[in-house]
Amino acid sequence: MRALIIDGYVDEPACLGVPPYISPYPRYIAGALAEKGIKQDNIFYRTIDQLRLDKEQTRFDLIVLVAGISVPGKYLRAIPISQMEIKELSHLDGIKIIGGPIRLGFGKEGGSSAKELVVPGFTLSGKDLEAFVYDLMDNIKDPGGVEHRMRTTSEIARWGKIGAFIIRQHPDYPYVMCELETYRGCPRHSHCSFCTEPFYGKPDFRGIKDVIQEVASLYENGARYFRIGRQPDLFMYQAVDGVPDPEAIEALYIGIRDAAPDLKVLHMDNANPVTIAGYPEECRKIANTIVKYHTSGDVAALGMESADPDVIRANELKAVPDEVFEAIKLLNEAGAKRGTSGLPELLPGINFVYGLKNETEKTFELNFEFMKKVLDSGLMVRRVNLRQVMTFAGTPMHGHEYMAMKNKYLFLRHKEKMRNEIDLPMLRRIAPAGTILNDVRTEIFDKISYGRQFGTYPLLVGIPAQVESNRFYDILVTDHGRRSITGIPVPININKAPLRIIEMIPGVGRKQAGKIVMGKPYNNKEDVLKRTGIREEVIEYISYQ
């Protein structure tokens, strides 16, 4: 049997999320197939972007499509599969299974409702896709007779380890971020109106050794970039009676470091501000552990959702503004120091959701006022995520998506205000001009070259020249956009660099750059200082041959 796993799923928009990335879904599926006896050489992986470029006609006996959108937004490269593309794939020969987040409905953008998707030719896995595929192998000719069920933590412990080989088929390998799952499910007694996490029930914590063994297997297969991102709140991993367990998280991080001694990136994703504010002593220990064992530039995304008390009550949100502020302070105390990446070690990110019940014009004002308080307090927030709610059947918000459309104009106006008056000065604080961002990987060229560091919510870096793609550069920050920075590769060869690069050296403008170009060649540091007017503090970034 020949099986093809098509990855049409993107966890986070590129402007918010991670660089080239592979979720646990295809790894679990590959492991499930291999455990059922299918040889690794007969299990294939393709991203939807690969299929867009190359409509390969090779026949497969089984096609498994991972699809759906978790977070709506804009994308740099990897674009989730569209409904039309799913229909186009339905003509392929072989048994076709579709699953993943799409089982909850297919949505296109924030402010809309995810609709149930039925595509002739595909069998939809109504629960966990990896479990469905595993059970299907016992009766491959009858997908309709397979039970829809949830997988167990013991199953994914095996499948995640066995299926690690599939990362070698990722088009960006070895430069691919591997997301790690620690648990899913919500520990709270009541649930936010828009959240789908309650569909998974109470937390099903994976064993620490299971996660570490999966990391070891990924590492053996060439993985060097990791994100502990598949959980609603990392600080609650292995919590006992709702109380965070710092020792468990320390054991997890130490184990990952032992299993992957030469890893390049170890980042996290989600944290709940209520946990941090409610258990400051335990969470301070956890934050310090993360800073000790991770790699810098890390972000703990905090789901604030709203600063409006009326919206908080109507949607059963968990955190009030004072609690979120305390969480931001704690994370700044633990992680504001600048690390080897050039960015602070660990900073909070803030998520706002718009279009929720009881939203009014006052909601937008309160959200802005909260972020202005954070900015004026001298604290740092790595990024502010503003998105309109996408509703799913079975959640209290389903049927209320009209709120987002009703306030669309207010949202767009508010978004511009936040970007200009919060994001821009905050970014200047986090990565001031003159900062060196290490290991920025260039990805695409469109009049300027775009690159990102590997990590959670990496900054988009624009280089005003065409440079070699798929290469790592150290970048000197020269200017700031609202959600991106402009920079130039260093060291700068003063005798070879184009005019456009030279004029962006801090303290050098177009007129002076022209004189510098006319004065080539330069022989040494003293020659440059004497004849160019380049400042002493910048000269360390200049080379001569």
C-alpha positions as CSV (number, residue, x, y, z in Angstrom):
1,M,0.0,0.0,0.0
2,R,1.1,3.5,-0.9
3,A,-0.2,6.3,1.3
4,L,-0.1,10.1,0.8
5,I,-0.5,12.6,3.7
6,I,-1.4,16.0,2.3
7,D,-0.8,18.9,4.8
8,G,-3.3,21.7,4.1
9,Y,-3.3,22.9,7.7
10,V,-1.5,26.0,8.9
11,D,-1.6,26.5,12.7
12,E,-0.9,30.3,12.8
13,P,-0.7,33.1,10.3
14,A,2.9,33.7,9.3
15,C,2.7,37.3,10.5
16,L,1.7,36.0,13.9
17,G,2.9,32.4,13.9
18,V,5.9,30.3,13.1
19,P,8.2,29.9,10.1
20,P,8.2,26.6,8.1
21,Y,6.4,24.3,10.4
22,I,5.0,20.8,10.8
23,S,2.2,20.0,13.3
24,P,1.8,16.8,15.1
25,Y,-1.1,15.7,12.8
26,P,1.0,14.3,9.9
27,R,3.6,12.8,12.3
28,Y,0.9,11.0,14.2
29,I,-0.7,9.7,11.0
30,A,2.6,8.5,9.6
31,G,3.3,6.7,12.9
32,A,-0.2,5.1,12.9
33,L,0.3,3.9,9.4
34,A,3.8,2.6,10.1
35,E,2.6,0.8,13.2
36,K,0.0,-1.0,11.0
37,G,2.8,-2.4,8.9
38,I,3.1,0.1,6.0
39,K,6.7,0.6,5.2
40,Q,8.2,4.1,5.6
41,D,9.2,4.1,2.0
42,N,5.5,3.9,1.0
43,I,4.3,6.8,3.3
44,F,4.6,10.1,1.5
45,Y,4.1,13.7,2.8
46,R,3.3,16.8,0.7
47,T,2.2,20.3,1.7
48,I,-0.6,21.9,-0.2
49,D,1.9,24.5,-1.4
50,Q,3.9,21.7,-3.0
51,L,0.8,20.4,-4.8
52,R,0.0,23.9,-6.0
53,L,3.4,23.9,-7.8
54,D,3.4,20.3,-8.9
55,K,0.2,18.5,-9.6
56,E,1.8,15.0,-9.3
57,Q,-0.3,12.2,-10.8
58,T,1.3,9.3,-8.9
59,R,-1.4,6.9,-7.8
60,F,-1.8,6.3,-4.1
61,D,-4.0,3.7,-2.4
62,L,-4.8,6.0,0.5
63,I,-4.9,9.8,0.6
64,V,-5.2,11.5,4.0
65,L,-5.9,15.2,3.9
66,V,-5.2,17.4,7.0
67,A,-7.3,20.6,6.7
68,G,-8.8,23.5,8.6
69,I,-7.9,26.8,10.1
70,S,-7.3,27.4,13.8
71,V,-6.6,31.1,13.7
72,P,-7.7,33.4,10.8
73,G,-5.2,35.9,9.5
74,K,-2.7,36.8,6.8
75,Y,0.1,34.5,5.7
76,L,3.6,35.0,4.3
77,R,4.1,31.8,2.5
78,A,2.2,28.7,3.7
79,I,-1.5,29.3,2.8
80,P,-4.1,26.9,4.2
81,I,-6.0,24.7,1.7
82,S,-9.1,26.3,0.2
83,Q,-12.6,24.7,-0.2
84,M,-12.1,24.8,-4.0
85,E,-8.7,23.0,-3.7
86,I,-10.3,20.3,-1.5
87,K,-12.9,19.7,-4.3
88,E,-10.1,19.5,-6.9
89,L,-8.4,16.8,-4.9
90,S,-11.6,14.7,-4.7
91,H,-10.9,13.4,-8.2
92,L,-7.7,11.6,-7.2
93,D,-7.8,7.8,-7.2
94,G,-7.6,5.9,-4.0
95,I,-9.5,6.0,-0.7
96,K,-9.6,9.6,0.5
97,I,-9.9,10.7,4.2
98,I,-10.1,14.3,5.4
99,G,-9.8,15.5,9.0
100,G,-8.1,17.7,11.5
101,P,-9.6,21.0,12.6
102,I,-11.9,20.9,9.6
103,R,-14.1,18.4,11.5
104,L,-15.4,21.4,13.5
105,G,-16.3,23.2,10.3
106,F,-14.6,25.1,7.5
107,G,-14.0,28.8,8.0
108,K,-12.4,31.3,5.7
109,E,-11.8,34.4,7.9
110,G,-12.6,36.0,11.3
111,G,-16.0,37.4,11.7
112,S,-17.6,34.4,10.0
113,S,-19.1,31.1,11.0
114,A,-17.3,27.8,10.2
115,K,-19.6,25.7,8.1
116,E,-19.8,21.9,7.9
117,L,-18.0,20.7,4.9
118,V,-19.2,17.8,2.8
119,V,-17.0,16.9,-0.2
120,P,-18.1,13.9,-2.3
121,G,-15.2,11.4,-2.6
122,F,-13.8,12.2,0.9
123,T,-14.7,10.5,4.1
124,L,-14.7,13.0,7.0
125,S,-13.1,11.8,10.2
126,G,-15.6,13.1,12.8
127,K,-13.1,12.9,15.7
128,D,-9.3,12.3,15.7
129,L,-8.0,11.8,12.2
130,E,-5.0,9.7,13.4
131,A,-7.2,7.3,15.3
132,F,-9.5,7.0,12.3
133,V,-6.6,6.2,9.9
134,Y,-5.2,3.7,12.4
135,D,-8.5,1.8,12.7
136,L,-9.2,2.1,8.9
137,M,-6.1,-0.1,8.3
138,D,-8.1,-3.1,9.7
139,N,-10.7,-2.7,6.9
140,I,-9.3,-0.4,4.3
141,K,-12.2,-1.0,1.8
142,D,-14.9,0.2,4.2
143,P,-14.2,3.8,5.5
144,G,-17.8,4.2,6.3
145,G,-17.7,1.4,8.8
146,V,-14.9,2.9,10.9
147,E,-15.8,4.2,14.3
148,H,-15.1,7.9,14.9
149,R,-13.2,8.1,18.2
150,M,-10.6,10.1,20.1
151,R,-7.1,8.8,20.3
152,T,-5.4,8.1,23.6
153,T,-2.2,9.6,25.0
154,S,-0.6,6.2,24.9
155,E,-1.4,5.9,21.2
156,I,0.2,9.2,20.3
157,A,3.2,8.4,22.5
158,R,3.9,5.5,20.1
159,W,2.8,7.3,16.8
160,G,4.6,10.5,17.5
161,K,7.9,8.6,18.1
162,I,7.4,6.2,15.1
163,G,6.2,8.9,12.7
164,A,9.1,11.3,13.3
165,F,10.7,10.2,10.0
166,I,8.1,12.1,8.0
167,I,9.7,15.4,8.8
168,R,12.4,14.5,6.3
169,Q,9.9,15.0,3.5
170,H,9.0,18.6,4.5
171,P,10.0,20.9,1.6
172,D,12.0,23.1,4.0
173,Y,13.8,20.3,5.9
174,P,15.9,20.6,8.0
175,Y,14.6,24.1,8.5
176,V,11.3,23.1,9.9
177,M,9.7,23.9,13.3
178,C,8.3,20.8,15.0
179,E,5.4,21.5,17.3
180,L,5.1,19.4,20.4
181,E,1.8,18.5,22.2
182,T,1.8,18.3,26.0
183,Y,-2.0,18.1,26.4
184,R,-5.3,19.3,25.2
185,G,-8.6,20.0,26.9
186,C,-9.7,22.8,29.3
187,P,-9.4,22.5,33.1
188,R,-12.0,25.2,33.7
189,H,-15.5,24.5,34.9
190,S,-17.0,27.1,32.6
191,H,-15.7,27.9,29.1
192,C,-15.2,30.9,26.9
193,S,-18.1,31.4,24.5
194,F,-16.0,31.0,21.3
195,C,-13.5,28.3,22.4
196,T,-13.4,24.8,20.9
197,E,-11.0,23.4,23.5
198,P,-13.9,22.1,25.6
199,F,-14.7,19.7,22.8
200,Y,-11.6,17.7,24.0
201,G,-12.9,17.4,27.5
202,K,-10.7,17.6,30.6
203,P,-6.9,17.8,30.1
204,D,-5.3,14.6,29.0
205,F,-1.7,15.3,30.1
206,R,0.9,13.4,28.1
207,G,3.6,11.7,30.2
208,I,6.8,13.7,30.5
209,K,8.8,10.7,29.2
210,D,6.5,10.3,26.2
211,V,7.1,13.9,25.1
212,I,10.9,13.6,25.6
213,Q,11.0,10.3,23.6
214,E,9.2,12.0,20.8
215,V,11.7,14.8,20.8
216,A,14.6,12.3,20.8
217,S,13.1,10.6,17.7
218,L,12.6,13.9,15.9
219,Y,16.1,14.9,16.8
220,E,17.5,11.7,15.4
221,N,15.6,12.5,12.2
222,G,17.3,15.9,11.9
223,A,14.9,18.2,13.8
224,R,16.6,21.1,15.6
225,Y,13.6,23.6,16.0
226,F,10.9,22.9,18.5
227,R,7.8,24.7,19.9
228,I,5.9,23.4,22.9
229,G,2.7,24.8,21.4
230,R,-0.1,22.3,21.4
231,Q,-1.8,23.1,24.7
232,P,-4.2,25.8,26.0
233,D,-1.8,26.8,28.9
234,L,1.7,25.4,29.3
235,F,1.8,26.6,32.9
236,M,-0.9,24.1,33.7
237,Y,0.9,21.1,32.3
238,Q,0.7,18.3,34.8
239,A,-1.1,20.5,37.2
240,V,-2.5,18.8,40.4
241,D,-6.0,19.9,41.5
242,G,-5.7,23.0,39.4
243,V,-2.3,24.1,40.9
244,P,0.7,24.5,38.5
245,D,3.5,22.0,39.0
246,P,6.9,23.8,38.5
247,E,8.9,20.6,39.0
248,A,7.0,18.8,36.2
249,I,7.7,21.6,33.7
250,E,11.4,21.7,34.8
251,A,11.6,17.9,34.2
252,L,10.1,18.4,30.8
253,Y,12.6,21.1,29.8
254,I,15.6,19.3,31.2
255,G,14.5,16.2,29.4
256,I,14.1,18.0,26.1
257,R,17.5,19.5,26.4
258,D,19.1,16.1,27.2
259,A,17.3,14.5,24.2
260,A,18.2,17.3,21.8
261,P,21.5,18.7,23.1
262,D,22.3,20.8,19.9
263,L,18.8,22.1,19.3
264,K,18.6,25.6,17.7
265,V,15.2,26.7,19.0
266,L,13.0,25.7,22.0
267,H,10.0,28.0,22.3
268,M,6.5,27.8,23.9
269,D,3.1,29.2,22.9
270,N,0.1,29.5,25.1
271,A,-0.3,30.6,28.7
272,N,-3.4,31.6,30.7
273,P,-3.1,34.9,32.5
274,V,-5.5,33.7,35.2
275,T,-3.0,30.9,36.0
276,I,-0.1,33.3,36.3
277,A,-2.0,35.9,38.3
278,G,-3.6,33.3,40.6
279,Y,-0.4,31.3,41.3
280,P,2.4,33.9,41.1
281,E,4.9,31.9,43.1
282,E,4.6,28.7,41.1
283,C,4.4,30.5,37.8
284,R,7.5,32.6,38.6
285,K,9.4,29.4,39.1
286,I,8.0,28.1,35.8
287,A,8.9,31.3,33.9
288,N,12.4,31.1,35.3
289,T,12.7,27.5,34.3
290,I,11.6,28.4,30.8
291,V,14.2,31.2,30.6
292,K,16.9,28.8,31.9
293,Y,16.4,26.0,29.3
294,H,14.7,27.6,26.3
295,T,16.2,29.8,23.5
296,S,15.7,33.5,23.6
297,G,13.0,35.4,21.7
298,D,10.3,33.2,23.3
299,V,6.7,34.3,23.6
300,A,4.0,33.3,26.0
301,A,0.7,34.1,24.3
302,L,-1.9,35.3,26.8
303,G,-5.5,35.0,25.9
304,M,-6.9,38.2,27.4
305,E,-9.7,38.5,24.7
306,S,-11.3,41.7,26.1
307,A,-10.8,44.4,28.7
308,D,-14.5,45.2,28.8
309,P,-16.2,43.9,32.0
310,D,-19.5,43.5,30.1
311,V,-17.9,41.4,27.4
312,I,-16.0,39.3,30.0
313,R,-19.2,38.5,31.9
314,A,-21.3,37.8,28.8
315,N,-18.7,35.4,27.3
316,E,-17.4,33.8,30.5
317,L,-13.9,35.0,29.8
318,K,-11.5,34.0,32.5
319,A,-9.2,37.0,33.0
320,V,-10.0,40.5,34.2
321,P,-7.6,43.4,33.1
322,D,-5.8,43.6,36.5
323,E,-5.0,39.9,36.3
324,V,-3.6,40.2,32.8
325,F,-1.5,43.2,33.8
326,E,0.0,41.2,36.7
327,A,0.8,38.3,34.4
328,I,2.5,40.7,32.0
329,K,4.6,42.2,34.8
330,L,5.6,38.7,36.0
331,L,6.7,37.6,32.6
332,N,8.7,40.9,32.1
333,E,10.4,40.4,35.4
334,A,11.5,36.9,34.4
335,G,12.2,37.4,30.7
336,A,12.9,41.0,29.7
337,K,16.7,40.5,29.6
338,R,18.0,40.5,26.1
339,G,19.3,37.0,25.0
340,T,21.6,35.6,22.3
341,S,18.9,36.0,19.6
342,G,19.0,39.7,20.0
343,L,15.5,39.8,21.5
344,P,14.4,39.6,25.1
345,E,14.4,36.1,26.6
346,L,10.6,35.7,27.2
347,L,7.8,38.2,26.7
348,P,4.1,38.0,26.8
349,G,1.9,38.3,23.7
350,I,-1.7,39.5,24.0
351,N,-4.7,38.1,22.2
352,F,-7.8,40.2,21.7
353,V,-11.0,38.7,20.2
354,Y,-13.6,41.0,18.6
355,G,-17.2,40.4,17.7
356,L,-18.1,38.8,21.1
357,K,-21.4,39.1,22.8
358,N,-22.1,42.5,24.4
359,E,-19.4,44.3,22.4
360,T,-19.9,48.0,22.0
361,E,-17.8,51.0,21.0
362,K,-16.7,51.2,24.6
363,T,-15.1,47.8,24.2
364,F,-12.6,49.1,21.7
365,E,-11.8,52.1,23.9
366,L,-11.1,49.9,27.0
367,N,-8.9,47.5,25.0
368,F,-6.8,50.4,23.7
369,E,-6.6,52.0,27.2
370,F,-5.4,48.7,28.6
371,M,-2.6,48.5,26.1
372,K,-1.7,52.2,26.6
373,K,-1.3,51.5,30.3
374,V,1.1,48.6,29.5
375,L,3.1,50.8,27.2
376,D,3.2,53.7,29.6
377,S,4.3,51.4,32.4
378,G,7.6,50.6,30.5
379,L,6.6,46.9,30.1
380,M,7.1,44.9,26.9
381,V,4.6,42.8,24.9
382,R,6.1,41.0,22.0
383,R,2.9,41.3,19.8
384,V,-0.7,42.2,20.1
385,N,-3.0,39.9,18.1
386,L,-6.3,41.5,17.1
387,R,-8.8,39.2,15.4
388,Q,-12.5,38.9,14.8
389,V,-14.1,35.8,16.2
390,M,-14.7,32.7,14.0
391,T,-17.6,30.8,15.4
392,F,-18.0,27.0,15.5
393,A,-21.1,24.9,16.0
394,G,-21.5,23.7,19.5
395,T,-20.0,26.9,21.1
396,P,-22.2,29.6,22.7
397,M,-21.0,32.1,20.1
398,H,-22.4,30.1,17.2
399,G,-25.2,32.1,15.6
400,H,-23.8,35.4,17.0
401,E,-21.3,36.1,14.3
402,Y,-23.4,39.0,13.2
403,M,-21.7,41.0,16.0
404,A,-18.4,41.0,14.1
405,M,-20.0,42.2,10.9
406,K,-22.0,44.8,12.8
407,N,-18.8,46.3,14.3
408,K,-16.5,45.7,11.4
409,Y,-15.9,49.5,10.8
410,L,-15.1,50.0,14.5
411,F,-12.8,47.0,14.4
412,L,-10.8,48.3,11.4
413,R,-10.5,51.8,12.8
414,H,-9.4,50.4,16.2
415,K,-6.9,48.1,14.6
416,E,-5.2,51.0,12.8
417,K,-5.0,53.0,16.1
418,M,-3.5,50.0,17.9
419,R,-1.0,49.4,15.2
420,N,0.1,53.0,15.1
421,E,0.0,54.0,18.7
422,I,0.8,50.7,20.5
423,D,2.6,48.3,18.2
424,L,5.0,50.7,16.6
425,P,6.4,52.2,19.8
426,M,6.4,48.8,21.5
427,L,8.4,47.3,18.6
428,R,10.9,50.2,18.9
429,R,11.3,49.3,22.6
430,I,11.7,45.5,22.0
431,A,14.2,45.8,19.0
432,P,15.6,49.4,19.0
433,A,17.6,50.6,16.0
434,G,21.1,49.2,16.3
435,T,20.0,45.8,17.7
436,I,21.5,42.8,16.0
437,L,19.0,40.0,15.3
438,N,20.9,36.8,14.9
439,D,20.1,33.9,12.5
440,V,17.4,35.5,10.3
441,R,16.6,33.1,7.5
442,T,15.6,34.7,4.2
443,E,12.5,33.1,2.6
444,I,11.2,35.2,-0.3
445,F,12.0,38.2,-2.5
446,D,9.4,40.7,-3.7
447,K,11.2,43.9,-4.4
448,I,12.8,43.5,-0.9
449,S,14.0,40.3,0.7
450,Y,11.9,38.9,3.6
451,G,13.1,36.7,6.4
452,R,12.4,35.6,9.9
453,Q,14.2,34.1,12.8
454,F,12.9,30.6,13.8
455,G,10.7,30.9,16.8
456,T,7.2,31.6,18.1
457,Y,5.8,34.7,16.6
458,P,9.0,35.8,14.8
459,L,9.5,39.3,13.6
460,L,9.1,39.8,9.9
461,V,12.4,41.3,8.7
462,G,12.6,43.3,5.4
463,I,16.0,43.7,3.8
464,P,16.0,46.4,1.1
465,A,18.1,44.4,-1.4
466,Q,18.0,41.0,-3.1
467,V,20.0,38.6,-1.0
468,E,20.4,34.9,-1.3
469,S,17.3,33.0,-0.1
470,N,17.3,30.1,2.3
471,R,20.3,31.5,4.1
472,F,20.9,32.8,7.6
473,Y,22.0,36.4,8.2
474,D,22.7,38.5,11.2
475,I,20.6,41.6,10.7
476,L,21.2,45.1,12.0
477,V,17.9,46.8,12.8
478,T,17.6,50.2,11.0
479,D,13.9,51.0,11.0
480,H,10.5,49.9,12.2
481,G,7.1,49.2,10.7
482,R,4.1,48.5,12.8
483,R,4.6,44.8,12.9
484,S,8.0,44.3,11.2
485,I,11.4,45.7,11.1
486,T,13.8,46.8,8.4
487,G,17.4,45.8,8.6
488,I,20.6,45.1,6.8
489,P,23.0,42.1,6.9
490,V,26.1,42.5,8.9
491,P,29.0,42.7,8.6
492,I,28.7,45.2,5.8
493,N,31.5,45.0,3.2
494,I,31.9,48.7,2.7
495,N,33.8,48.1,-0.6
496,K,31.1,45.8,-2.1
497,A,27.8,46.8,-0.6
498,P,25.3,48.5,-2.9
499,L,24.3,52.1,-2.3
500,R,20.9,51.2,-0.9
501,I,22.5,49.1,1.9
502,I,25.1,51.7,2.7
503,E,22.6,54.5,3.0
504,M,20.7,52.5,5.7
505,I,23.8,52.3,8.0
506,P,22.7,54.1,11.2
507,G,23.7,57.8,10.9
508,V,24.2,57.6,7.1
509,G,21.8,59.0,4.6
510,R,21.6,59.0,0.8
511,K,23.8,62.0,0.3
512,Q,26.6,60.7,2.6
513,A,26.2,57.1,1.1
514,G,26.9,58.5,-2.3
515,K,30.2,60.1,-1.1
516,I,31.1,56.8,0.6
517,V,30.6,54.9,-2.6
518,M,32.7,57.4,-4.5
519,G,35.5,57.0,-2.0
520,K,36.0,53.3,-2.5
521,P,38.2,51.4,-1.7
522,Y,38.7,51.6,2.0
523,N,41.6,49.8,3.6
524,N,40.9,49.5,7.3
525,K,38.9,50.9,10.3
526,E,40.9,54.1,10.5
527,D,40.5,54.7,6.8
528,V,36.7,54.4,7.1
529,L,36.4,56.6,10.2
530,K,38.6,59.2,8.6
531,R,37.0,59.5,5.2
532,T,33.3,58.4,5.6
533,G,31.9,60.0,8.7
534,I,30.5,56.7,9.9
535,R,30.0,56.7,13.6
536,E,32.4,54.9,16.0
537,E,29.7,52.7,17.4
538,V,28.8,51.4,14.0
539,I,32.3,50.6,12.8
540,E,32.3,47.1,14.3
541,Y,29.7,46.1,11.7
542,I,31.9,47.2,8.8
543,S,34.3,44.9,6.9
544,Y,36.7,45.8,4.1
545,Q,37.3,42.7,2.0
